[in-house]
Amino acid sequence: RFREVVGERVAANARAEAVTADGLLWVRVRSSPWAAELSLMAPRILARLNQDRDGKIRDLRCIVGMNE
């Protein structure tokens, strides 16, 4: 659902890796600027991901570095 929420442009530079039991979403991003961009977008991303969902994702953290 991550790609649907963030759109194709962001999804081309970031991918959801995991959600921990305590609601932390780990996202792998292409570069530090993308990490900063996703941090700014986090409230909107989390709100959309949590719509119609039982468990809540409470925060988003980025890991820099993607393999092609």
C-alpha positions in Angstrom: 0.0 0.0 0.0 3.0 2.3 0.4 3.3 2.9 -3.3 -0.3 3.8 -3.6 0.0 6.3 -0.7 3.2 8.1 -1.7 2.8 8.0 -5.5 5.1 6.8 -8.3 7.7 9.5 -8.0 8.4 8.9 -4.3 8.0 5.1 -4.7 10.8 5.2 -7.3 13.1 6.6 -4.7 11.8 4.9 -1.5 10.4 1.6 -0.4 8.8 0.4 2.8 11.0 -2.2 4.5 9.2 -3.2 7.7 6.7 -2.1 10.4 7.7 -3.0 13.9 5.3 -4.3 16.5 5.3 -0.9 18.2 4.3 0.9 15.0 7.5 2.1 13.5 7.7 2.1 9.7 11.2 1.7 8.3 11.6 3.1 4.7 14.7 2.6 2.6 15.5 5.7 0.5 17.8 6.5 -2.3 19.6 9.4 -0.7 19.8 11.8 2.3 17.7 14.4 0.5 15.0 11.8 0.0 15.2 11.0 3.7 14.6 14.7 4.5 11.7 14.8 2.0 10.0 11.8 3.5 10.5 13.2 7.0 8.6 16.3 5.9 5.9 14.2 4.3 5.6 11.8 7.3 2.5 13.2 8.9 0.5 13.0 5.6 1.9 9.5 4.8 1.1 8.2 8.2 -2.4 9.6 8.2 -3.1 7.9 4.8 -1.5 4.6 5.8 -3.6 4.5 9.0 -6.9 5.1 7.3 -9.1 2.0 7.7 -6.4 0.2 9.6 -6.7 -1.6 13.0 -3.1 -1.2 14.1 -1.5 2.3 13.9 1.8 3.2 12.4 3.1 5.9 14.8 6.3 7.0 13.1 8.5 6.7 10.0 12.2 6.3 10.0 14.5 6.3 6.9 17.5 4.1 6.0 19.7 5.7 3.3 20.9 3.5 0.5 19.0 1.5 -2.1 20.3 -1.4 -4.3 19.1 -1.0 -7.9 
